[in-house]
């Protein structure tokens, strides 16, 4: 980070000279171009200069401390050093924020897709548990949830559920939830009391606006069919369910929760846009992207970002080595502490 800051400071000083050049001043288009470059980097450079000045003060005070004989004066120097060290750390934190700005998608609403992985009915039940967890968390944050599509098992679980979460900075708070979630517990269907391990995949996709992802209607194949419930029985007698296929990408989205064909189509297109935006981002930033398939893997038991161990009331996030013993609270939607720690550590690990 500091090497980059030194380069920016050098560029900043060069731009200062450029902007005072009469030839540049007389050329308004050039002047505006350089002025914008200067404005773009000035905030971080001025903060870096302040950081260097504080670091220099600390160095001078340390030198004085080694030379000073008076006990009282040394005490005053130590107090000043404490103040300067605190200021230096605060400036370093600010510089990190300026150098590594927020994800431009942080303020967006999201599409959440939760699917059962390994574990059969138990995995499907845990899909329901995670859906309730995110629902309670959304309620705590005064966010709105709308189910886009679901495939229930009839025993309180889901093979798959897709829903929209709308509110303040939703993606910024939940983006690190993407991945394989592993659960270890005795299933309600287990008569011998054995602990089973199952997995569920979660994908968090930023909602895409129409202007961000322009879908050509000619690229879509739209099919209608009867909505079905668990067991395959027909929910209604009209072809209200919608299946949208995006021909260029091969992406397929089905929605059947609404009785209105129009509403199901609108929801399907919303999910499709989110998936296409995610696909575009993964292609643009292939080395960094972990949003959908690259995030969630296959659902195999060996792939996981987090484990929920019921017998020990333990939740472990494997990406940062964090273990908490408040599993019931977390599943009840009290995710704040976990999300704050996770966000801070993952951001720091991505800094250069």
C-alpha positions, 0 to 999 in steps of 0.5 A, a space after each residue: 500500500 505504501 509503495 502505491 502511496 509514494 507513487 501517488 504523492 509523486 504524481 500529485 506533486 508533478 500535477 501541481 507543477 503542470 497545473 501552474 504551467 501557463 501553456 496548460 492554463 491557456 488550454 481549458 480542455 487540458 487544464 480540466 483533464 489534469 485538474 480532475 486527475 489532481 482532484 481524484 488523488 488529492 484526498 488520499 495524498 494529503 492524508 498520506 502526507 499527514 501520516 508521514 508528518 505524524 510518523 516523523 514526529 514520533 521519530 523525533 520524540 523517540 530520539 528526545 526520549 533517549 537523550 532526555 535525563 529529566 524524569 518528568 519531561 520523559 513522562 510528558 514525551 511518553 504521553 505525547 508518543 501515546 497520542 501520536 501512535 494512536 493518531 498514526 493508527 487512525 490515519 493508517 486505517 483511513 488510508 486503507 479505506 481510501 486506497 481500498 474503497 467500498 465495493 460499488 455494489 455494496 448499496 444494492 439490493 440482492 437476490 439470494 439463492 439457497 439450495 440443498 447440497 449433500 444430505 438429502 432431506 436433512 440438507 433441505 431442512 437446513 435450507 429452510 433453517 438458513 432461509 429463516 435465519 436470513 429472514 430474521 436478520 432482514 427483519 432486524 435491519 428493517 429490510 424487505 424480503 420477497 420470495 421469487 421462487 421455491 421448491 419445498 419438500 413438504 417436511 418443512 424444507 426446500 430443495 431450493 429457494 430464491 428470494 429478493 432482499 431490499 433495504 439499506 446496503 444489503 449486498 455490503 452486509 451479506 456478500 460474504 455469505 456466499 459459499 457452502 454451509 455445512 451442518 452437523 446434527 442429529 436429523 429429526 428423521 434419524 432414529 438411532 441418534 447418529 450425527 449427520 453431516 449435510 451441506 447447503 449452497 448459498 449465492 448472494 447476487 447483487 440485483 441488476 438494473 435494466 440499464 446495467 444488463 440490457 436483455 434483448 427480448 429476441 434472446 429469450 425463450 419463454 415457456 409456460 407450465 402448470 405450477 406444482 407443489 411438493 410431490 409434483 401435484 398441480 397447484 392450479 389449473 392454469 399455465 401461470 408458471 414461467 420458465 425463461 431461457 437466455 439463449 446466448 448464455 444458456 441460463 434458465 430461470 423458473 418462477 411459479 410462486 405467483 398465480 399471475 403469469 405476468 408476476 412470475 415473468 417479472 420475477 424470473 427476469 429480475 433473477 436472470 438479470 442478477 445472474 447475468 450481471 454476476 456472469 459479466 463480473 466473473 468474466 471481467 474479474 476472473 481471478 477475484 470472482 467468487 460469487 456464484 458457481 465459483 463461490 458455492 462449488 458443488 455442495 460436496 461435504 469437503 467444500 465449506 465456508 462455515 460449519 454449524 455444529 449443533 451438538 456443541 452449539 458451535 459455529 465456525 467460519 473456516 475462511 478466518 478461523 473464527 469459532 463462536 458458541 452461540 449457534 442458536 442465536 445466529 440461526 435466530 438472525 443475530 448475525 451482526 457480530 459474525 458479519 462485522 468480524 468477517 467483513 473486517 478480516 476478509 477486507 484486511 486479507 485482501 489488502 496489498 
